[in-house]
Structure formats: C-alpha cells, structure tokens
Amino acid sequence: MKILVVGTGAREHAICQALHEEAELYSIMSNQNPGIARISQFKIGSEMDIEGVKEHALKMRVEMAVIGPEAPLEHGIVDTLQEAGIPCVGPTSQAARIETDKAFMRDLFEEHKIPGSIAYGVFDNLKDAGDFIDDFGEDVVVKPVGLTGGKGVKIVGEHLKDSEDAKTYVKKIINNKIGGHASVVIEERLLGEEFTVQAMVDGDNLVPMPAVQDHPHAYEGDQGPITGGMGSYSEKNGLLPFLDQKNYDASVKVMEKTIKAVKKEGNPYKGVLYGQFMLCRDGPRLVEYNARFGDPEAMNVLPLLETSMVELCQGVVDGNLKKAQFHPQATVCKYLVPKGYPESGKAGQPIRVDEEKIEAEGGMVFYAAVNQKNNKVLTTGSRALAVVTAANSIQDAEERCERATKYVQGDLYHRSDVGTNELIEKRIQHMKEISG
C-alpha cells in the first residue's frame, strides 16, 4: 500500500518507522529528517502548503495519508485530501477543534456532561478575565485559545508569581493574539500527576495505547519553562507507577464519551486522539486534547506495537478498528536539545550520532528538528533528536537510555533524570500526599 506521511519531526519518524516495513512509504517534510529520508520516498516542502501536498499525493497515487502535526489539521489538510479521494488518518478541521480551539473543547465537556471536566472561563477582554481571576480566589492556569506548539500554557505558582502576573499574561495573549486568537482560557489549577493516553479512533471506536508520562519542563528536577517535551517513560503493564487500572479505564471512558460528543456535533473524529490527564485526588481530569500523536509519547508506544500499524490505519479510515497488541516492555525516551533551548537554542550546529552503538544498548534514535545537508546532521534550534530504549523495567530502560545518549556528540543538553527511580519515587509520593 502506498502511504504518505506528512511531517518533519521525531513523531513522524516514529510513525514512518512503524509503517515502512509493510508499506510503500512517501513523505513530505520541511527539512530533510535523516531517519525519515532513508525509509521513504521524500519531498522537501511545507506541510502547510496544503494544495502542494494534495498535488504530490495525487501524482504519487498514494492510497492513504497519515498527518503528523497539528497545524495542517487546523488548516483543513484532511478535508482537502479527502475531497481528492485520499483517505486520511487524521481529523477534519472541525473535528480537530478539540485541540485547535481550547474554548470549544471545554464547552463540549459542559454541553455533553463529559466527566473529567474542570472549572474554567473563556474571555476576550481584560476586565472580565481579571474579575474571574479575582473571584476564583485560587491559583489558575492561563492558556491561549489556539495552537502555541506546547509553549503557551502558564501556571500561577510555577511560571506566574500571582494573580497580577496572570492578568499581565492575559493582556499579552489578547493584545498580541498569541495562538491566533484575541481570547484566552483561564482554568483551575489541578493538583496531581500528569499522564497521557493516546488512542486510534475510527469515528465510533477507540483503541487505547499504553499510558505515558511526559516531562515538559526544560531542566532537571522539573524546573524551567514548559517545552514541547524533554522525555517520557512508560511501564511494561501499560499503566504507570502512580496510575492504576481503574483510573486508566476512567481516562479511556472520558475519551470515548468525547468521541461520541464530537460525532453528535456532526463531525465524526477519525485519526489519533491524545488525552492529557491530571490524576487528582478524585480521579483523572482532562488537561487538554491533542488531535494527533504526542511528541515524545509516540516514541514510547509505537516501537512496542505488535499489531500491524498499516492495519490500524486502515481500520481508522474504514471505520472498523480492532484491538491493538503491545509488547509488555517499559520504555524511556530522552530528548537531546541544543543548549539554550527553548529560549535560544542554536541552529546550524553539527551533531554526530553513532547509531550502531546506540542500538547495541537496545536503543533507537528518532530524529526531530534537524536538517541533513551534505551528509551532515545540523540543529535547527529546537529539539534535535530522541533516544528511546525498551526493557523489562523502567530502571533498566532508563540506565540503557542514559548510556546511549553518550553516543550523540554535539553542543546538546538532555534531562538525565527522566525515568530515574528518584524522580518516579517523587511522583508516587506526590500522589500519596494528594490522596491523603
């Protein structure tokens, strides 16, 4: 089967890796990702040139497209390709609003009485937003309504000092239309541990994948600004050290009810749904949805897939998804990023990767925001590449992953604490304190 994968980063590299042995693979990417380039017939081009993507897909006679990033989903790439007769793993622009319009997503929960909702308000003027913050009386989370590449969320008590600081950030979002809208979502600050459940969706049925915990803070010990994700881990039983089966199942139930609600709104959801949850004292609450695989979380689950990825994608477009099977192994993913990331990561710096030695540690490399020129791999200023290992325990996977990072040379930084016993124990203790 001829399959086109749209996207440039490590998430798309993981998708291509899961597909390439069973498919004739084509890709469109904005930079030459060396991992994708060697397993696909690739074209360098913008993922946002939707007409260009359509023309290339028709020219290559692809039979299916898998859309990696969120921005082209928002701009209707699936609508355009489907009108041209190319089925897609990815939601239409209307269905993708559960990620691209945070106000729509919160209102959907209220209207359809979906469990896991939280207190929130949506505002397009400073006075009403300020009154909400003052009246709420507790710490809040401030989010632009639209897409910000995982870097727009700020939390009182972490990135914002107090309510006045929150109001200043609200003003900045509205005045500068951060995320593309002169509006803001203000939510209650949830206390707990975040985790992610990703699932394939065919409009009616949902096939969930192992739970993953991401580490969005830039620096060790969960310090520094929120980034696109510095690493992640998963447990061999599909749960997490602080997450039991009951709360995992409750999260999946929230996602199932969301899919039903989106269909009732007249836009069946087909593609990948990423649910980011906070496990609180009273169970899981939804932080936000993404309308695609997570990056890094895709790299924890896709290498464990025993079921054919091509069959799963076919099930999405045909509306007859079946269960997915995963190898019972733990995984650890660590991102290597240019020093100074996320504020001032340098572009154009060479990276040398000894993939053979990384594989000898049981590791895999997924290339992200890099560009291959003249057989050299160069940074572009954002996250460069991820090293992922799978093993029988998180501890073993983490130790292998940490050793494997030493075979990547360059002016790079990574969080060496991702997946360590010390950090996981901190998560477990945190949940015990919250649960009383």
Order of alpha helices (4+ residues) and beta strands (2+ residues): beta-alpha-beta-alpha-beta-alpha-beta-alpha-alpha-beta-alpha-alpha-beta-alpha-beta-beta-alpha-beta-beta-beta-beta-beta-beta-beta-alpha-beta-beta-alpha-alpha-beta-beta-alpha-beta-beta-beta-beta-alpha-beta-beta-alpha
